């Protein structure tokens, strides 16, 4: 795999959305020029999504596509392989050619058809529309479904299998049906969903779920059980390479697990390092926290904008009785979280003004010019994930479940189904003949798994359900590298980024004072917090219509005579 699975480590996709804010200051923030819209003027050459040169997605994807084309062109020259082995090779080649091509079209829009090994001088290849590119790519996905095995043995876990290809088909169809993808090469305007493709996407999701259910050897299923079981989706034992939720993932053991986890999620207060090595890239924003619903007095969960939720901004009580995924994904002030120091003392999250975590954030030279959002991520880490807990054995303590990235998991099939079928029919409570769930039923399956009540009738109404399924998708897939593509394909820049500085913080204050002992809170003693929502004055999201599509790097435009640049670039 290459780094085109999502943004690279230095260009974290969450830090260019409303999910997280960067804790690295302007001079060192790789995301800074991206957030200000200067995508085509980057001068550094390495690890960037867009820019003049370097490991851009287009260059890395071309490499993957060329390898797949060489395999497909020369498979008949391979001797001494069985029919089964030949099918396995063909299935993977078709899957990877489609996957790398998909990385291109989701970023750049329609691309030339790249269906053979090209030689020097083959530069007269016209661009297709997104739909034209999608239709060609679907031939590869269907071939992958046909050739790939139902499952691989343990040593080959994470190779794409039939279920992975079926999940990929669902996601690709939903993306192709989305508003952004209805544009031609000369326009970037809001358009309606393609209803026929939506029906196809819903059907593909249903077929994937039915395959998983009816084929126990596929070893994929929707996780039921407790919140501990749910948390297990994201935190795996270091000896485990797969979870039943995973349809398509990259099993790659990081060369430096400490570097990866530390720079993503571990804040300075729980690190033994200094400078950039102790300043994580991502702090969840107040914006994204608002997507979690709250249980009202009647026992149902509601958006916090609904008075029935009982939410009152600023009150600690409003952070109670939230969607259980809130507590799975976020660290709150006063929460006990592992140990710190050579004496292995219990550690409590000190994220309020004057708390240890708050002070250490602003004492770090690289985060000093940023603004603390009030939250730290919990979804991908565990209490012992710091060098104090394992007494200096850094790599052991930081080891990241041996999973690089989960691209598609089973839950997404329910979310994709709900979105696709609703946008095809305009009704969340009915299903066409041949479909097994209504859109609302699909969403309620996801909610029930974590103990959230079904959507009330008000939120399955035609004028509310789009808001409902998008909120559910945002919460369930939070911090999993979906949000950036969802914002773009839905064409909601104006909604998510209404100003140049749309990101907000939560500033916590402790009723017992800045120097209060957080152990009191965990012992059930009197320790409470209040908060204020403030604007984050240093986080910029300066996106315009042209930013829905990436610009082609100049070298790529020059290399193909018919590679038309995207509108506005």
VEXDO-754657 format. One line per field, with one value per residue (C-alpha): x, y, z; residue in one letter; residue number from 1. Coordinates in steps of 0.05 Angstrom, whole numbers. Each point is the difference from the previous one (the first is absolute). Last residue first. Layout:
<sites>
east: X,... $
north: Y,... $
up: Z,... $
type: a,... $
seq: NUM,... $
</sites>
This chain:
<sites>
east: -141,-71,-30,45,57,-12,48,-1,74,21,68,-9,-62,36,61,-46,-33,-73,-43,-43,-76,-49,52,-25,-64,38,38,34,-3,44,15,35,-60,-36,-67,-24,-49,1,4,-20,31,-15,38,-37,22,-16,69,12,-15,44,58,-2,34,-19,55,-39,-59,-53,-52,47,0,0,9,-34,29,-30,22,-33,58,-10,-75,-59,45,-46,-62,36,47,-60,12,-26,61,47,-25,-3,70,28,-42,21,69,-18,1,-76,-32,-58,-11,4,-41,-55,-1,-5,-56,-40,10,-23,-58,-29,-43,-23,-20,45,21,-71,-18,52,66,11,32,76,28,63,-26,-69,26,29,-63,-41,35,-18,-72,-6,23,-53,27,-3,-2,-30,-63,13,8,-39,14,57,-35,32,6,70,30,-30,26,71,6,-28,40,65,-11,-17,60,44,-12,35,67,34,69,30,70,68,-20,51,-42,41,60,11,18,43,36,16,27,11,-36,-60,-51,47,13,-73,-55,-18,-67,-21,4,-38,-67,25,12,16,-48,1,17,68,19,64,60,26,-7,71,35,-38,-19,-69,-17,34,-45,-64,23,19,-66,1,-57,-32,32,31,-15,15,61,9,71,50,57,43,-53,-69,-53,-61,-58,-47,-48,2,-10,-30,36,-38,-17,-31,-33,-35,-14,-48,-46,-3,-31,49,35,-62,7,65,-40,28,-52,-65,-20,-66,-5,-74,23,28,67,34,-24,-47,6,-63,-9,-59,44,47,62,51,25,72,8,19,67,20,-5,31,62,39,75,47,73,32,54,52,44,-6,35,15,-9,-22,-73,-64,-6,25,-61,-3,-44,32,73,5,-37,45,67,-9,-22,65,7,-75,-29,-43,-66,-37,-75,-60,-61,17,-55,21,66,67,74,2,65,4,-69,-49,-27,-48,-52,13,-34,-65,10,13,-63,-37,-27,-8,54,-24,32,59,33,-12,-2,-69,-29,-74,6,60,-31,-65,36,37,-64,-36,56,0,-76,6,55,-41,-60,44,29,-71,-15,59,3,-19,50,39,50,71,1,47,20,-72,-35,-43,57,-10,-72,12,-19,72,18,-56,22,72,-19,-43,50,55,-43,-10,75,16,-52,32,70,51,65,-8,13,48,34,-67,-31,-36,-76,-55,53,7,-16,-73,2,64,-31,-59,49,40,-63,-20,62,-26,-67,34,46,-59,-41,57,6,55,67,32,61,50,64,21,69,39,-35,-65,-19,-74,-68,12,-64,14,-26,-66,3,65,-6,-53,23,72,-10,-51,54,43,-57,-22,70,6,-63,14,70,-25,-53,48,51,-52,-30,68,12,-66,13,66,67,58,12,-9,-2,-76,2,40,-48,-40,64,28,-65,1,71,-19,-60,42,51,-53,-31,66,6,-72,-1,60,67,43,-12,-40,-51,-58,-9,69,50,63,15,-3,-19,-75,-32,-56,-38,1,-70,15,-13,52,53,-9,-6,75,0,71,1,-73,3,-13,-61,-43,-75,-45,-65,-21,42,72,28,-40,34,69,51,64,-23,-23,-71,-41,15,46,60,19,-21 $
north: 525,26,-59,-62,-4,-38,-59,-4,7,-43,13,76,-6,-50,45,58,-39,-13,43,-35,3,29,55,39,17,38,-23,44,-45,36,-20,57,37,-60,30,-13,-48,9,-56,-19,-54,-38,-31,-21,-70,-63,-28,16,74,5,-30,63,40,73,48,43,7,-46,21,-22,40,-32,39,-35,20,20,-7,45,48,18,1,-46,-62,-59,29,39,-59,-46,-31,-69,-31,49,-5,-76,-4,40,-38,-70,-4,-43,56,-3,-57,-12,73,30,-57,10,75,-11,-51,48,63,-37,-26,66,26,-70,-18,-50,51,18,-73,-11,-30,-66,2,0,-62,-7,-55,32,61,-39,-42,65,28,-61,2,74,-15,-54,-70,-62,28,-42,41,72,19,48,40,46,28,43,-62,-1,47,-43,-64,26,32,-59,-51,38,3,-74,-18,46,-44,-57,36,36,34,-24,30,-20,-60,-33,19,64,-14,61,-36,-52,51,43,-51,56,-27,-31,47,60,-6,11,-44,-34,35,-18,34,1,30,43,67,61,56,72,31,26,59,3,46,-39,-67,-2,27,-45,40,14,-74,-12,49,-31,-70,20,36,76,9,-69,-58,-36,-72,-42,-43,-53,-1,-47,25,15,48,-8,-53,-21,45,22,52,68,38,-42,-45,-13,-59,-53,51,34,-68,-11,55,52,-11,49,56,44,-10,39,62,49,-11,-29,-66,-28,-44,19,72,-26,31,-54,-51,-49,-66,-30,-15,49,48,7,-41,42,-2,5,47,58,-32,12,75,3,-27,-65,13,-29,8,-21,42,-40,-20,70,29,-47,-74,-35,3,1,75,13,-30,-69,-2,4,15,-48,-55,1,14,-54,-51,10,-49,-5,-70,0,-34,48,-9,-22,-33,9,-10,-72,27,-16,-4,-21,-11,73,-5,44,68,29,-55,-19,64,-29,-63,42,38,-65,-49,-3,6,-3,-59,-21,-69,-15,-73,12,15,16,62,28,-11,31,62,7,-11,53,50,-14,10,67,21,-21,39,61,-9,5,60,42,50,72,53,54,32,-15,5,-9,-73,-23,2,-57,-22,58,-19,-73,-60,-16,1,-48,-47,0,-14,-59,-29,6,-39,-54,-1,-7,-56,-38,5,55,-21,22,-69,-42,-37,-12,-36,40,7,-6,-3,55,-13,22,57,25,-3,41,51,3,11,53,41,12,25,44,33,17,24,44,30,-29,32,-9,-44,29,-12,-69,26,-46,-65,-14,-65,-6,22,70,36,74,31,28,36,20,-25,-55,-15,-14,-44,-39,-14,-29,-44,-21,-23,-32,-41,-22,-22,-35,-39,-19,-27,-40,-26,-24,-33,-37,-21,-30,31,-34,53,75,28,3,50,49,56,-5,2,58,38,-11,27,61,14,-1,48,46,2,24,56,23,-5,47,-28,58,58,64,-10,-42,-54,13,-49,30,56,65,60,0,48,-42,-13,70,-5,27,-68,-32,52,-13,-76,-11,38,19,75,6,-37,-74,-18,-7,2,-61,-22,63,-20,14,-30,-64,-15,-4,30,-19,-71,-5,17,-59,-69,36,-14,-63,-72 $
up: -213,0,-37,-3,-50,-65,-10,-76,-15,58,32,6,43,43,11,18,56,-14,45,52,-7,50,9,-60,37,54,62,52,60,51,72,37,29,30,19,70,33,75,51,70,43,63,57,63,18,-41,6,-73,10,62,-38,-42,55,-8,-19,-48,47,31,-51,-56,-65,-69,-64,-58,-67,-67,-72,-52,-13,-73,11,-17,-1,12,-35,-55,-14,-8,-69,21,-36,33,71,-6,-27,58,51,-19,31,60,53,5,-39,48,19,-70,-30,52,-12,-75,9,44,-41,-62,42,20,-58,-20,71,35,52,22,6,54,-21,36,70,8,34,-42,-46,0,-37,-58,-6,4,-61,-42,26,-19,-72,-5,-1,-44,-70,-56,-7,19,74,42,63,-21,-61,-54,-44,-29,52,55,-31,-8,69,38,-40,8,76,4,-43,41,60,-34,-5,-57,-2,66,2,26,43,44,61,7,44,44,64,-33,-42,61,49,49,60,-34,30,-1,-75,-18,-29,66,3,-72,-67,-65,22,57,-34,41,16,23,-67,22,-44,-41,10,60,-36,-27,62,48,61,-28,-2,66,35,-27,17,71,14,3,-49,-5,-38,59,-19,62,7,54,27,-33,46,-61,-25,-30,3,-40,-15,56,-28,35,-64,-56,-49,-65,-46,44,45,-58,-31,59,-28,55,68,33,-36,9,75,-3,-20,-50,-54,27,-31,24,-63,-8,-15,-67,-19,40,-50,34,37,30,75,10,39,-58,-18,-37,-72,-22,-59,45,15,-73,5,70,-34,10,9,-53,-18,66,30,40,-59,-28,61,57,16,64,-20,40,10,-70,-33,-30,-62,-69,11,58,-35,-62,32,53,-52,-38,-57,-1,-8,-62,-6,-45,4,-39,30,73,52,14,25,-30,13,72,39,22,31,-36,19,-52,-6,72,21,-25,41,61,-17,9,-51,-75,-53,-72,-34,-42,4,-74,20,31,-69,7,43,-36,-68,24,25,-66,-40,41,-11,-75,-2,36,-49,-61,26,10,-70,-28,44,-23,57,-13,-24,35,-48,-20,-76,-59,5,10,67,27,46,47,15,19,-44,-17,74,15,-56,23,72,-18,-49,53,49,-53,-14,74,7,-58,29,0,33,72,30,-41,57,33,-60,-52,-10,-52,-55,-52,-73,-8,50,-32,-69,25,29,-65,-42,51,-18,-71,25,52,-50,-45,59,25,-70,-43,-14,-68,-11,-50,40,-23,-20,45,12,35,34,-11,26,26,-22,8,65,25,66,34,71,-3,-71,19,61,-41,-52,56,23,-70,-19,68,-6,-72,20,62,-37,-55,50,38,-65,-23,67,-4,-72,23,-15,-35,-53,-1,-71,2,57,-42,-18,65,42,-40,8,75,5,-43,44,63,-29,-28,69,31,-51,5,75,5,22,-23,-48,-7,54,22,52,28,26,-30,-48,38,-42,7,-48,-28,64,27,29,69,30,-46,15,74,-3,4,65,18,-7,17,66,11,41,-62,7,-7,-31,-38,-61,-18,64,-10,-65,32,-47,36,9,-72,-19,-19,-29,-49,44,-37,9 $
type: x,x,x,x,x,x,x,x,x,x,x,x,x,x,x,x,x,x,x,x,x,x,x,x,x,x,x,x,x,x,x,x,x,x,x,x,x,x,x,x,x,x,x,x,x,x,x,x,x,x,x,x,x,x,x,x,x,x,x,x,x,x,x,x,x,x,x,x,x,x,x,x,x,x,x,x,x,x,x,x,x,x,x,x,x,x,x,x,x,x,x,x,x,x,x,x,x,x,x,x,x,x,x,x,x,x,x,x,x,x,x,x,x,x,x,x,x,x,x,x,x,x,x,x,x,x,x,x,x,x,x,x,x,x,x,x,x,x,x,x,x,x,x,x,x,x,x,x,x,x,x,x,x,x,x,x,x,x,x,x,x,x,x,x,x,x,x,x,x,x,x,x,x,x,x,x,x,x,x,x,x,x,x,x,x,x,x,x,x,x,x,x,x,x,x,x,x,x,x,x,x,x,x,x,x,x,x,x,x,x,x,x,x,x,x,x,x,x,x,x,x,x,x,x,x,x,x,x,x,x,x,x,x,x,x,x,x,x,x,x,x,x,x,x,x,x,x,x,x,x,x,x,x,x,x,x,x,x,x,x,x,x,x,x,x,x,x,x,x,x,x,x,x,x,x,x,x,x,x,x,x,x,x,x,x,x,x,x,x,x,x,x,x,x,x,x,x,x,x,x,x,x,x,x,x,x,x,x,x,x,x,x,x,x,x,x,x,x,x,x,x,x,x,x,x,x,x,x,x,x,x,x,x,x,x,x,x,x,x,x,x,x,x,x,x,x,x,x,x,x,x,x,x,x,x,x,x,x,x,x,x,x,x,x,x,x,x,x,x,x,x,x,x,x,x,x,x,x,x,x,x,x,x,x,x,x,x,x,x,x,x,x,x,x,x,x,x,x,x,x,x,x,x,x,x,x,x,x,x,x,x,x,x,x,x,x,x,x,x,x,x,x,x,x,x,x,x,x,x,x,x,x,x,x,x,x,x,x,x,x,x,x,x,x,x,x,x,x,x,x,x,x,x,x,x,x,x,x,x,x,x,x,x,x,x,x,x,x,x,x,x,x,x,x,x,x,x,x,x,x,x,x,x,x,x,x,x,x,x,x,x,x,x,x,x,x,x,x,x,x,x,x,x,x,x,x,x,x,x,x,x,x,x,x,x,x,x,x,x,x,x,x,x,x,x,x,x,x,x,x,x,x,x,x,x,x,x,x,x,x,x,x,x,x,x,x,x,x,x,x,x,x,x,x,x,x,x,x,x,x,x,x,x,x,x,x,x,x,x $
seq: 569,568,567,566,565,564,563,562,561,560,559,558,557,556,555,554,553,552,551,550,549,548,547,546,545,544,543,542,541,540,539,538,537,536,535,534,533,532,531,530,529,528,527,526,525,524,523,522,521,520,519,518,517,516,515,514,513,512,511,510,509,508,507,506,505,504,503,502,501,500,499,498,497,496,495,494,493,492,491,490,489,488,487,486,485,484,483,482,481,480,479,478,477,476,475,474,473,472,471,470,469,468,467,466,465,464,463,462,461,460,459,458,457,456,455,454,453,452,451,450,449,448,447,446,445,444,443,442,441,440,439,438,437,436,435,434,433,432,431,430,429,428,427,426,425,424,423,422,421,420,419,418,417,416,415,414,413,412,411,410,409,408,407,406,405,404,403,402,401,400,399,398,397,396,395,394,393,392,391,390,389,388,387,386,385,384,383,382,381,380,379,378,377,376,375,374,373,372,371,370,369,368,367,366,365,364,363,362,361,360,359,358,357,356,355,354,353,352,351,350,349,348,347,346,345,344,343,342,341,340,339,338,337,336,335,334,333,332,331,330,329,328,327,326,325,324,323,322,321,320,319,318,317,316,315,314,313,312,311,310,309,308,307,306,305,304,303,302,301,300,299,298,297,296,295,294,293,292,291,290,289,288,287,286,285,284,283,282,281,280,279,278,277,276,275,274,273,272,271,270,269,268,267,266,265,264,263,262,261,260,259,258,257,256,255,254,253,252,251,250,249,248,247,246,245,244,243,242,241,240,239,238,237,236,235,234,233,232,231,230,229,228,227,226,225,224,223,222,221,220,219,218,217,216,215,214,213,212,211,210,209,208,207,206,205,204,203,202,201,200,199,198,197,196,195,194,193,192,191,190,189,188,187,186,185,184,183,182,181,180,179,178,177,176,175,174,173,172,171,170,169,168,167,166,165,164,163,162,161,160,159,158,157,156,155,154,153,152,151,150,149,148,147,146,145,144,143,142,141,140,139,138,137,136,135,134,133,132,131,130,129,128,127,126,125,124,123,122,121,120,119,118,117,116,115,114,113,112,111,110,109,108,107,106,105,104,103,102,101,100,99,98,97,96,95,94,93,92,91,90,89,88,87,86,85,84,83,82,81,80,79,78,77,76,75,74,73,72,71,70,69,68,67,66,65,64,63,62,61,60,59,58,57,56,55,54,53,52,51,50,49,48,47,46,45,44,43,42,41,40,39,38,37,36,35,34,33,32,31,30,29,28,27,26,25,24,23,22,21,20,19,18,17,16,15,14,13,12,11,10,9,8,7,6,5,4,3,2,1 $
</sites>
